Amino acid sequence: MTARDLIEELEYAISINGNEDVEVRLAQQPKWAFEYTIDEAVTVEVEDEDTDEKEKVVYLSEGSQIGYLPELASSELGW
């Protein structure tokens, strides 16, 4: 997923929520799916081992575990 893809999804989520802000969470582990808060986002430059080219990558750090991922979210993710 690219930053533009993520921005589009976030803009869509805001638009269907009456232009009000929405919570962003992280889903992990398809077999025993949990949801987490996102603690932080950082941008770093990493080197591709195959091409030796550098690219910028955004990393999201896992925050607190909230609980099991709602079944509807699992279904939408194809889990």
All heavy atoms as an XYZ file, in Angstrom:
633
protein
N       0.852     -1.171      0.000
C       0.000      0.000      0.000
C       0.896      1.231      0.000
O       1.891      1.267      0.717
C      -0.895     -0.001      1.236
C      -1.668      1.287      1.411
S      -2.833      1.261      2.765
C      -4.224      0.550      1.946
N       0.529      2.214     -0.778
C       1.292      3.466     -0.803
C       0.618      4.494      0.096
O      -0.541      4.320      0.519
C       1.365      4.039     -2.226
O       0.048      4.427     -2.637
C       1.957      3.033     -3.210
N       1.330      5.578      0.368
C       0.769      6.669      1.174
C      -0.486      7.227      0.509
O      -1.480      7.506      1.186
C       1.812      7.763      1.374
N      -0.466      7.364     -0.813
C      -1.657      7.871     -1.522
C      -2.843      6.924     -1.350
O      -3.980      7.373     -1.161
C      -1.360      8.065     -3.002
C      -0.497      9.258     -3.280
C      -0.341      9.460     -4.791
N       0.850     10.185     -5.111
C       0.960     11.503     -5.126
N      -0.071     12.241     -4.794
N       2.091     12.088     -5.450
N      -2.595      5.612     -1.428
C      -3.667      4.631     -1.218
C      -4.260      4.796      0.183
O      -5.482      4.766      0.356
C      -3.146      3.200     -1.366
C      -2.703      2.848     -2.775
O      -3.163      3.498     -3.735
O      -1.882      1.918     -2.904
N      -3.385      4.938      1.172
C      -3.839      5.092      2.550
C      -4.620      6.391      2.731
O      -5.674      6.407      3.373
C      -2.642      5.041      3.507
C      -2.949      5.193      4.987
C      -3.945      4.147      5.477
C      -1.659      5.133      5.796
N      -4.126      7.479      2.144
C      -4.819      8.763      2.236
C      -6.213      8.655      1.626
O      -7.194      9.142      2.204
C      -3.994      9.880      1.563
C      -2.764     10.205      2.417
C      -4.837     11.135      1.328
C      -1.722     11.059      1.721
N      -6.329      8.003      0.464
C      -7.636      7.829     -0.167
C      -8.595      7.065      0.738
O      -9.765      7.429      0.872
C      -7.496      7.102     -1.506
C      -6.929      7.961     -2.606
C      -6.758      7.192     -3.914
O      -7.329      6.089     -4.069
O      -6.042      7.717     -4.790
N      -8.107      5.994      1.364
C      -8.966      5.204      2.257
C      -9.380      6.023      3.471
O     -10.532      5.972      3.908
C      -8.248      3.925      2.688
C      -9.114      2.968      3.453
C     -10.266      2.392      2.643
O     -10.116      2.177      1.426
O     -11.333      2.154      3.242
N      -8.454      6.801      4.020
C      -8.774      7.635      5.177
C      -9.773      8.734      4.807
O     -10.710      9.017      5.571
C      -7.500      8.244      5.758
C      -6.515      7.239      6.367
C      -5.224      7.951      6.748
C      -7.114      6.519      7.553
N      -9.588      9.357      3.646
C     -10.533     10.386      3.189
C     -11.919      9.796      2.980
O     -12.930     10.416      3.329
C     -10.031     11.055      1.914
C      -8.862     11.989      2.170
C      -8.252     12.577      0.905
O      -8.486     12.021     -0.206
O      -7.539     13.588      1.018
N     -11.980      8.583      2.434
C     -13.266      7.900      2.253
C     -13.923      7.636      3.613
O     -15.115      7.889      3.794
C     -13.071      6.590      1.483
C     -14.311      5.748      1.413
C     -15.386      6.131      0.620
C     -14.423      4.579      2.158
C     -16.549      5.361      0.561
C     -15.568      3.807      2.104
C     -16.625      4.201      1.313
O     -17.768      3.450      1.267
N     -13.144      7.142      4.570
C     -13.686      6.853      5.900
C     -14.251      8.123      6.544
O     -15.325      8.088      7.155
C     -12.602      6.245      6.789
N     -13.551      9.232      6.395
C     -14.033     10.500      6.952
C     -15.309     10.933      6.241
O     -16.277     11.360      6.884
C     -12.931     11.574      6.860
C     -11.789     11.238      7.833
C     -13.499     12.969      7.148
C     -10.536     12.057      7.623
N     -15.343     10.790      4.913
C     -16.518     11.234      4.158
C     -17.768     10.443      4.529
O     -18.856     11.018      4.625
C     -16.268     11.169      2.650
O     -16.265      9.837      2.186
N     -17.640      9.134      4.747
C     -18.829      8.342      5.105
C     -19.180      8.478      6.587
O     -20.192      7.955      7.027
C     -18.687      6.850      4.712
C     -17.574      6.158      5.492
C     -18.511      6.710      3.212
C     -17.554      4.648      5.317
N     -18.345      9.205      7.326
C     -18.621      9.476      8.736
C     -19.083     10.932      8.909
O     -18.847     11.541      9.945
C     -17.377      9.197      9.587
C     -17.696      9.087     11.057
O     -18.705      8.489     11.426
N     -16.860      9.662     11.900
N     -19.700     11.492      7.877
C     -20.217     12.857      7.964
C     -19.133     13.905      8.081
O     -19.327     14.933      8.719
N     -17.977     13.646      7.482
C     -16.803     14.526      7.535
C     -16.269     14.722      8.958
O     -15.579     15.696      9.233
C     -17.063     15.872      6.848
C     -17.103     15.702      5.343
O     -16.376     14.885      4.786
N     -17.958     16.457      4.686
N     -16.598     13.785      9.830
C     -16.039     13.775     11.191
C     -14.831     12.855     11.219
O     -14.753     11.885     10.455
C     -17.085     13.282     12.197
C     -18.290     14.193     12.328
C     -17.960     15.531     12.966
O     -17.106     15.570     13.877
O     -18.552     16.538     12.530
N     -13.883     13.124     12.096
C     -12.678     12.305     12.222
C     -13.043     10.871     12.606
O     -14.112     10.625     13.178
C     -11.755     12.916     13.282
C     -10.292     12.651     13.008
O      -9.985     11.936     12.035
O      -9.451     13.154     13.769
N     -12.180      9.934     12.288
C     -12.402      8.523     12.608
C     -11.154      7.937     13.272
O     -10.048      8.395     13.032
C     -12.750      7.683     11.349
C     -14.062      8.124     10.753
C     -11.659      7.755     10.313
N     -11.370      6.955     14.114
C     -10.277      6.236     14.769
C      -9.567      5.350     13.750
O     -10.214      4.738     12.891
C     -10.844      5.364     15.891
C      -9.834      4.581     16.671
C      -9.030      5.409     17.651
O      -9.432      6.551     17.957
O      -7.988      4.908     18.106
N      -8.250      5.270     13.821
C      -7.470      4.393     12.953
C      -6.840      3.326     13.831
O      -6.218      3.632     14.846
C      -6.369      5.175     12.195
C      -5.525      4.229     11.347
C      -6.987      6.265     11.333
N      -7.017      2.067     13.450
C      -6.476      0.947     14.220
C      -5.725      0.007     13.305
O      -5.839      0.064     12.087
C      -7.602      0.203     14.927
C      -8.302      1.088     15.951
C      -9.354      0.347     16.701
N      -9.965      1.235     17.679
C     -11.047      0.941     18.352
N     -11.644     -0.232     18.176
N     -11.540      1.787     19.218
N      -4.985     -0.900     13.899
C      -4.186     -1.881     13.177
C      -4.745     -3.271     13.449
O      -4.994     -3.620     14.607
C      -2.736     -1.783     13.662
C      -1.722     -2.751     13.094
C      -1.493     -2.446     11.621
C      -0.412     -2.635     13.852
N      -4.978     -4.046     12.399
C      -5.450     -5.428     12.542
C      -4.269     -6.356     12.287
O      -3.486     -6.142     11.371
C      -6.565     -5.707     11.541
N      -4.147     -7.395     13.131
C      -3.050     -8.356     12.983
C      -3.555     -9.773     13.178
O      -4.570     -9.998     13.813
C      -1.956     -8.081     14.017
C      -1.163     -6.845     13.757
C       0.014     -6.744     14.708
O       0.067     -7.401     15.739
N       0.968     -5.912     14.360
N      -2.781    -10.720     12.667
C      -2.971    -12.152     12.875
C      -4.299    -12.667     12.341
O      -5.245    -12.835     13.095
C      -2.876    -12.519     14.367
C      -1.631    -12.081     15.037
C      -1.588    -12.481     16.498
O      -0.549    -12.851     16.936
N      -2.672    -12.429     17.223
N      -4.402    -12.968     11.061
C      -5.671    -13.407     10.491
C      -6.346    -14.576     11.212
O      -7.556    -14.594     11.337
C      -5.296    -13.801      9.055
C      -4.084    -13.007      8.753
C      -3.343    -12.876     10.049
N      -5.589    -15.543     11.722
C      -6.222    -16.712     12.346
C      -6.818    -16.384     13.715
O      -7.847    -16.913     14.088
C      -5.233    -17.866     12.451
C      -4.894    -18.416     11.078
C      -4.167    -19.717     11.167
C      -3.780    -20.139      9.777
N      -4.136    -21.444      9.422
N      -6.152    -15.556     14.505
C      -6.654    -15.103     15.798
C      -6.560    -13.590     15.783
O      -5.727    -12.993     16.452
C      -5.838    -15.687     16.957
C      -5.981    -17.169     17.053
C      -5.101    -18.103     16.603
C      -7.080    -17.890     17.605
N      -5.577    -19.361     16.834
C      -6.798    -19.257     17.462
C      -8.265    -17.514     18.205
C      -7.662    -20.251     17.896
C      -9.123    -18.498     18.637
C      -8.816    -19.850     18.484
N      -7.414    -12.973     14.990
C      -7.288    -11.543     14.699
C      -7.539    -10.665     15.918
O      -8.533    -10.814     16.619
C      -8.254    -11.171     13.584
N      -6.592     -9.759     16.147
C      -6.698     -8.760     17.200
C      -6.644     -7.376     16.577
O      -6.161     -7.203     15.459
C      -5.535     -8.886     18.191
C      -5.637    -10.076     19.096
C      -4.899    -11.215     18.827
C      -6.462    -10.057     20.203
C      -4.981    -12.322     19.652
C      -6.555    -11.163     21.034
C      -5.812    -12.300     20.767
N      -7.133     -6.389     17.323
C      -7.016     -5.009     16.887
C      -6.160     -4.242     17.896
O      -6.180     -4.539     19.089
C      -8.376     -4.341     16.698
C      -9.211     -4.227     17.948
C     -10.531     -3.518     17.697
O     -10.602     -2.651     16.827
O     -11.491     -3.830     18.414
N      -5.396     -3.288     17.368
C      -4.466     -2.507     18.171
C      -4.612     -1.024     17.849
O      -4.983     -0.659     16.726
C      -3.016     -2.886     17.831
C      -2.661     -4.304     18.167
C      -2.976     -5.337     17.299
C      -2.002     -4.620     19.346
C      -2.659     -6.648     17.591
C      -1.672     -5.932     19.647
C      -2.002     -6.942     18.772
O      -1.680     -8.238     19.063
N      -4.274     -0.195     18.812
C      -4.130      1.218     18.510
C      -2.828      1.397     17.748
O      -1.975      0.503     17.737
C      -4.089      2.083     19.779
O      -2.955      1.698     20.565
C      -5.365      1.946     20.602
N      -2.667      2.527     17.084
C      -1.401      2.875     16.430
C      -0.723      3.895     17.311
O      -1.291      4.939     17.635
C      -1.637      3.419     15.012
C      -2.255      2.320     14.141
C      -0.333      3.939     14.409
C      -2.683      2.784     12.776
N       0.484      3.581     17.731
C       1.197      4.425     18.682
C       1.911      5.584     18.004
O       1.885      6.700     18.487
C       2.203      3.558     19.458
C       2.855      4.302     20.599
O       2.142      5.011     21.333
O       4.082      4.187     20.751
N       2.540      5.314     16.866
C       3.384      6.318     16.244
C       3.589      5.987     14.773
O       3.457      4.839     14.357
C       4.746      6.322     16.956
C       5.638      7.458     16.635
C       6.914      7.443     17.486
O       7.075      6.562     18.348
O       7.740      8.318     17.245
N       3.901      6.997     13.985
C       4.266      6.800     12.580
C       5.605      7.491     12.353
O       5.811      8.612     12.811
C       3.209      7.391     11.658
N       6.513      6.802     11.674
C       7.822      7.382     11.358
C       8.149      7.109      9.895
O       7.717      6.118      9.328
C       8.960      6.822     12.251
C       8.735      7.178     13.709
C       9.096      5.321     12.089
N       8.901      8.016      9.297
C       9.362      7.846      7.924
C      10.871      7.689      7.951
O      11.572      8.494      8.565
C       8.993      9.071      7.067
O       7.581      9.274      7.140
C       9.400      8.872      5.617
N      11.357      6.635      7.318
C      12.801      6.378      7.269
C      13.204      6.055      5.839
O      12.381      5.668      5.014
C      13.219      5.217      8.208
C      12.922      5.554      9.652
C      12.545      3.922      7.825
N      14.473      6.212      5.566
C      15.005      5.851      4.256
C      15.691      4.497      4.396
O      16.560      4.323      5.240
C      16.010      6.912      3.802
C      16.446      6.748      2.372
C      17.249      7.926      1.884
O      18.400      8.075      2.340
O      16.727      8.680      1.063
N      15.261      3.548      3.592
C      15.836      2.200      3.642
C      16.442      1.859      2.288
O      16.035      2.388      1.256
C      14.783      1.137      4.031
C      14.270      1.376      5.433
C      13.644      1.090      3.050
N      17.407      0.969      2.315
C      18.079      0.553      1.087
C      17.554     -0.799      0.654
O      17.487     -1.734      1.455
C      19.586      0.486      1.323
C      20.391      0.250      0.064
C      21.882      0.399      0.304
O      22.281      1.262      1.090
O      22.622     -0.379     -0.314
N      17.173     -0.902     -0.609
C      16.736     -2.165     -1.188
C      17.973     -3.040     -1.378
O      18.909     -2.650     -2.069
C      16.040     -1.914     -2.530
C      15.473     -3.177     -3.132
O      16.217     -4.177     -3.275
O      14.285     -3.174     -3.487
N      17.997     -4.206     -0.754
C      19.176     -5.077     -0.809
C      19.478     -5.569     -2.222
O      20.631     -5.833     -2.556
C      18.992     -6.268      0.131
C      18.946     -5.873      1.581
C      18.703     -7.062      2.490
O      18.666     -8.210      2.004
O      18.552     -6.835      3.702
N      18.450     -5.693     -3.062
C      18.653     -6.197     -4.422
C      19.199     -5.136     -5.370
O      20.029     -5.438     -6.226
C      17.346     -6.755     -4.982
C      16.857     -7.959     -4.188
O      17.707     -8.720     -3.660
O      15.632     -8.141     -4.096
N      18.720     -3.904     -5.228
C      19.092     -2.863     -6.193
C      20.027     -1.810     -5.608
O      20.537     -0.977     -6.347
C      17.840     -2.144     -6.721
O      17.214     -1.444     -5.626
C      16.876     -3.114     -7.372
N      20.233     -1.815     -4.306
C      21.016     -0.806     -3.588
C      20.417      0.595     -3.710
O      21.078      1.579     -3.383
C      22.477     -0.787     -4.062
C      23.230     -2.033     -3.631
O      22.877     -2.598     -2.573
O      24.154     -2.448     -4.353
N      19.182      0.699     -4.178
C      18.503      1.991     -4.248
C      17.847      2.276     -2.908
O      17.412      1.372     -2.206
C      17.448      1.987     -5.357
C      18.040      1.905     -6.748
C      16.971      1.956     -7.828
O      15.840      2.378     -7.543
O      17.287      1.557     -8.952
N      17.767      3.557     -2.571
C      17.135      3.956     -1.317
C      15.711      4.410     -1.596
O      15.426      5.006     -2.625
C      17.932      5.069     -0.659
C      19.295      4.598     -0.188
C      20.038      5.685      0.533
C      21.388      5.135      1.007
N      22.140      6.110      1.754
N      14.832      4.087     -0.654
C      13.451      4.531     -0.747
C      12.962      4.926      0.629
O      13.455      4.433      1.633
C      12.555      3.444     -1.338
C      12.469      2.190     -0.486
C      11.541      1.131     -1.073
O      10.694      1.451     -1.912
O      11.668     -0.020     -0.658
N      12.001      5.822      0.659
C      11.409      6.230      1.931
C      10.230      5.314      2.234
O       9.433      4.988      1.355
C      10.978      7.677      1.861
C      12.190      8.601      1.777
C      11.835     10.026      1.968
C      13.029     10.939      1.969
N      14.126     10.610      1.103
N      10.134      4.888      3.483
C       9.079      3.980      3.930
C       8.485      4.538      5.219
O       9.217      5.003      6.096
C       9.639      2.556      4.180
C       8.551      1.627      4.699
C      10.275      1.997      2.918
N       7.155      4.482      5.336
C       6.472      4.882      6.568
C       6.196      3.623      7.380
O       5.643      2.649      6.857
C       5.146      5.608      6.268
C       4.392      5.921      7.563
C       5.406      6.884      5.480
N       6.588      3.635      8.639
C       6.311      2.528      9.558
C       5.335      3.004     10.619
O       5.481      4.095     11.167
C       7.599      2.045     10.231
C       8.503      1.289      9.292
C       9.522      1.924      8.600
C       8.322     -0.076      9.074
C      10.348      1.232      7.725
C       9.141     -0.780      8.202
C      10.148     -0.113      7.535
O      10.944     -0.808      6.664
N       4.345      2.169     10.912
C       3.376      2.431     11.974
C       3.696      1.496     13.124
O       3.804      0.287     12.927
C       1.954      2.163     11.479
C       1.525      2.910     10.211
C       0.134      2.459      9.789
C       1.574      4.403     10.421
N       3.846      2.043     14.316
C       4.151      1.176     15.453
C       2.877      0.761     16.174
O       1.929      1.535     16.306
C       5.116      1.855     16.427
O       4.484      2.914     17.102
N       2.877     -0.486     16.597
C       1.754     -1.058     17.324
C       1.642     -0.386     18.681
O       2.617     -0.262     19.407
C       2.017     -2.551     17.485
C       1.027     -3.302     18.297
C       1.481     -4.737     18.452
O       1.641     -5.436     17.436
O       1.693     -5.144     19.607
N       0.423      0.030     19.015
C       0.170      0.600     20.332
C      -0.360     -0.471     21.267
O       0.197     -1.554     21.365
N      -1.476     -0.200     21.882
C      -2.085     -1.127     22.835
C      -3.032     -2.093     22.146
O      -3.754     -1.713     21.217
C      -2.885     -0.349     23.880
O      -2.070      0.560     24.553
N      -3.050     -3.331     22.629
C      -4.008     -4.305     22.117
C      -5.371     -3.961     22.696
O      -5.528     -3.806     23.903
C      -3.610     -5.716     22.512
C      -4.503     -6.766     21.894
C      -4.135     -8.154     22.360
O      -4.257     -8.470     23.533
N      -3.673     -8.967     21.432
N      -6.368     -3.832     21.825
C      -7.716     -3.485     22.259
C      -8.515     -4.740     22.565
O      -9.227     -4.816     23.554
C      -8.424     -2.644     21.170
C      -7.670     -1.320     20.995
C      -9.876     -2.403     21.519
C      -8.091     -0.538     19.777
N      -8.379     -5.731     21.713
C      -9.123     -6.974     21.889
C      -9.206     -7.695     20.563
O      -8.441     -7.425     19.643
N     -10.171     -8.612     20.466
C     -10.350     -9.343     19.215
C     -10.899     -8.409     18.146
O     -11.698     -7.515     18.431
C     -11.287    -10.535     19.402
C     -10.661    -11.633     20.203
C     -10.998    -11.833     21.531
C      -9.717    -12.474     19.625
C     -10.413    -12.841     22.277
C      -9.121    -13.489     20.356
C      -9.479    -13.662     21.679
O      -8.890    -14.654     22.412
N     -10.463     -8.637     16.916
C     -10.942     -7.849     15.785
C     -12.408     -8.187     15.531
O     -12.780     -9.364     15.520
C     -10.102     -8.192     14.549
C     -10.328     -7.352     13.304
C      -9.884     -5.915     13.535
C      -9.568     -7.949     12.131
N     -13.265     -7.168     15.345
C     -14.668     -7.462     15.050
C     -14.796     -8.328     13.792
O     -14.031     -8.181     12.833
C     -15.278     -6.075     14.817
C     -14.393     -5.129     15.559
C     -13.017     -5.735     15.452
N     -15.764     -9.231     13.806
C     -15.950    -10.177     12.699
C     -16.149     -9.456     11.365
O     -15.639     -9.894     10.334
C     -17.139    -11.090     12.988
C     -17.260    -12.220     11.999
C     -18.340    -13.217     12.392
O     -18.512    -13.486     13.593
O     -18.996    -13.726     11.467
N     -16.864     -8.334     11.365
C     -17.091     -7.587     10.130
C     -15.773     -7.090      9.544
O     -15.554     -7.167      8.333
C     -18.042     -6.415     10.369
C     -18.383     -5.578      9.138
C     -19.015     -6.438      8.046
C     -19.319     -4.436      9.524
N     -14.859     -6.612     10.398
C     -13.556     -6.158      9.921
C     -12.764     -7.319      9.347
O     -12.131     -7.192      8.291
C     -12.786     -5.471     11.058
N     -12.775     -8.459     10.023
C     -12.086     -9.660      9.508
C     -12.616    -10.041      8.138
O     -11.856    -10.355      7.222
C     -12.256    -10.840     10.460
O     -11.541    -10.640     11.639
N     -13.927    -10.004      7.986
C     -14.551    -10.358      6.719
C     -14.143     -9.382      5.614
O     -13.798     -9.806      4.511
C     -16.072    -10.358      6.894
O     -16.707    -10.612      5.670
N     -14.173     -8.101      5.889
C     -13.800     -7.098      4.895
C     -12.331     -7.235      4.476
O     -11.978     -6.950      3.343
C     -14.056     -5.685      5.421
C     -15.505     -5.304      5.443
C     -16.121     -5.192      4.044
O     -15.495     -4.601      3.156
O     -17.223     -5.730      3.854
N     -11.475     -7.682      5.402
C     -10.067     -7.900      5.094
C      -9.826     -9.229      4.378
O      -8.723     -9.520      3.946
C      -9.224     -7.858      6.378
C      -9.079     -6.490      7.029
C      -8.516     -6.621      8.444
C      -8.199     -5.580      6.182
N     -10.861    -10.036      4.264
C     -10.726    -11.335      3.610
C     -10.093    -12.383      4.498
O      -9.543    -13.375      4.028
N     -10.205    -12.205      5.798
C      -9.636    -13.151      6.759
C     -10.692    -14.127      7.202
O     -10.640    -14.988      7.878
C      -9.061    -12.431      7.966
C      -7.882    -11.563      7.664
C      -7.235    -11.419      6.470
C      -7.215    -10.692      8.556
N      -6.215    -10.525      6.566
C      -6.168    -10.050      7.855
C      -7.392    -10.365      9.882
C      -5.315     -9.123      8.435
C      -6.541     -9.444     10.463
C      -5.503     -8.844      9.749
